Amino acid sequence: MKFTILAILPKSLLKIAANASLAVGCLLMVSCDGGLLALAANEASDDDSNSTLQAPSTINGVSVRLIDADLLLTIAENGVDWYTAREFKGAGSTLGDGDFGTLTYESSGNNGIIEYVAQDGDTEKATLTFKSESTGTYVITDNGANVTGSFTLIDTSQIEAPSSIAGLTIFYGISEAAGFFADAGSYEINISNDEQSFTGTGFGVNDSLGSFTYSQIGNVGFFGDTEVQEFQNETDILVREYQAEWKLTFFTETSGTFLVTASDSFQVGTFEIIDGP
């Protein structure tokens, strides 16, 4: 595929907040000794409206908008895998920040407690303090420094990924990557009418050809068994071949976030269907 180089993502939700210089964000980090859990409990006791409010018992398939950070946190249906990406600002926008990894989650009163591991092995702990069923606040703690803000859950309960993507053109804005993938920029892929292959174009690097199988579950579309060949721009010189898996999480009928994984490589960002039948 063809990529344009733009911004880079840090390696954990904590680093996302720190490197983006967020004064306000959307996750509440807590220390491993649970000290901030008591703080959150005291805060809840001062607010009678939270006395009966309960955090979700699970966050499987939930997506969270980190409002002031312009970040989107996507949690897989299995409740274990997660990734983040910048909010989509349209074709040509500058993107940055994002990561992926695994997590565990438990709820305690109006607190949702997340312990997560980023793909590079960094571990952190976070607490979402719910002020309503879908909104709340967080604090991120790093070496004694706190970053606080607010979040809202993205309602995707009525959204389904397309049952067919035949003939569609999809625009991808990259937030971050590791390995041989471009870590910023954008590209487009054009899906064949038989929904078995695609061509890819971008800005300044490579063109691509590929084959794949497509499936969808709920608001997630999967490109499986994907074989990709990248060619030097406007030539038939083969640059590389690889296998990859694309996961597209739809927040609307035509846009959302994506995660691509290949051997020792990953890429995250946002996407939009910009053309089709």
Secondary structure, DSSP 8 states (H G I E B T S, - for coil): ----------SSHHHHHHHTT-SS-S--B--TT-HHHHHHHHHHHT-GGGTT----S--TT-EEEETTTTEEEEE-TTSSEEEEEE----TT------EEEEEEEEEETTEEEEEEEETTS-EEEEEEEESSSSEEEEEEEETTEEEEEEEEEE--TT----S--TT-EEEEEEEEEETTS-SSEEEEEEE-TTSSEEEEEESSSEEEEEEEEEEEETTEEEEEEEEEEEEETTS--EEEEEEEEEEEEESSSSEEEEEEEETTEEEEEEEEEEE--
